[in-house]
């Protein structure tokens, strides 16, 4: 999806990255294998997951001012379903336009 977003509209920059839950660091080598998006590791001191109130597989979409625009859960919305993929892509482009 990142490649599609990059080539669709060069006037808007959209960055997709992952943030792993603190305490699950041992899985980082597996999750990044063969992937190109940035992968960040949360810590108990930062507690990004807790501060943002996210659940497993949430995509938190921020607008241009880094304000929460939407949350899209990938467990409930499998991206293998084209309509779900399109919905997430639309949310990302809408947030970038704000």
C-alpha positions as CSV (number, residue, x, y, z in Angstrom):
1,X,0.0,0.0,0.0
2,X,2.9,2.4,0.8
3,X,4.1,2.1,-2.8
4,X,0.6,2.8,-4.2
5,X,0.2,5.9,-1.9
6,X,3.6,7.2,-2.9
7,X,2.9,6.9,-6.7
8,X,-0.8,8.1,-6.5
9,X,-0.2,11.7,-5.5
10,X,3.2,13.2,-5.0
11,X,1.7,16.4,-3.4
12,X,0.8,14.4,-0.2
13,X,3.3,12.5,1.8
14,X,1.9,9.5,3.7
15,X,4.2,7.4,5.9
16,X,3.2,4.0,7.2
17,X,5.1,2.5,10.1
18,X,4.6,0.0,12.8
19,X,4.9,0.2,16.5
20,X,5.4,-3.0,18.4
21,X,4.0,-3.5,21.9
22,X,6.6,-3.3,24.8
23,X,7.7,-6.7,25.9
24,X,7.3,-8.3,22.5
25,X,10.7,-7.4,21.2
26,X,11.7,-11.0,20.5
27,X,9.4,-11.0,17.5
28,X,10.9,-8.0,15.8
29,X,13.3,-10.0,13.5
30,X,10.4,-12.1,12.2
31,X,8.0,-9.2,11.7
32,X,10.5,-7.1,9.7
33,X,11.8,-9.9,7.6
34,X,11.1,-9.1,3.9
35,X,9.3,-5.9,4.7
36,X,10.3,-2.3,4.1
37,X,8.1,-0.1,6.3
38,X,9.8,1.3,9.4
39,X,9.2,-0.7,12.6
40,X,9.5,1.1,16.0
41,X,9.7,-0.6,19.4
42,X,7.6,0.8,22.2
43,X,9.0,0.7,25.7
44,X,7.5,0.6,29.1
45,X,8.9,4.1,29.8
46,X,7.2,5.6,26.6
47,X,4.1,3.4,26.8
48,X,2.8,4.6,23.4
49,X,0.3,1.7,23.2
50,X,-1.2,2.7,26.6
51,X,-1.2,6.4,26.0
52,X,-2.9,6.0,22.6
53,X,-5.3,3.3,23.9
54,X,-4.7,1.0,21.0
55,X,-5.5,-2.7,20.7
56,X,-3.7,-5.4,18.8
57,X,-3.6,-4.7,15.0
58,X,-4.9,-1.1,15.3
59,X,-3.9,1.3,12.6
60,X,-3.9,4.8,14.1
61,X,-4.2,7.3,11.3
62,X,-2.9,10.8,12.0
63,X,-3.6,14.0,10.0
64,X,-1.0,16.5,8.9
65,X,-0.8,18.0,12.4
66,X,-0.2,14.6,13.9
67,X,-3.7,14.5,15.5
68,X,-5.7,11.3,15.6
69,X,-7.9,11.2,12.5
70,X,-9.1,7.5,12.7
71,X,-8.4,4.1,14.0
72,X,-8.8,1.1,11.7
73,X,-8.4,-2.4,13.2
74,X,-6.9,-5.0,10.9
75,X,-8.4,-8.0,12.9
76,X,-11.9,-6.7,12.2
77,X,-11.1,-5.5,8.7
78,X,-8.9,-8.0,6.9
79,X,-6.9,-6.3,4.2
80,X,-7.3,-9.4,2.0
81,X,-10.8,-8.2,1.4
82,X,-10.6,-5.6,-1.3
83,X,-13.3,-3.3,0.2
84,X,-11.4,-3.2,3.5
85,X,-8.1,-2.5,1.7
86,X,-9.8,0.4,-0.2
87,X,-11.4,1.7,3.0
88,X,-8.0,2.0,4.8
89,X,-6.4,3.5,1.7
90,X,-9.2,6.1,1.6
91,X,-8.8,7.0,5.3
92,X,-5.1,7.5,4.8
93,X,-5.6,9.8,1.8
94,X,-8.3,11.7,3.5
95,X,-6.1,12.3,6.6
96,X,-3.3,13.5,4.4
97,X,-5.6,16.0,2.7
98,X,-6.6,17.6,6.0
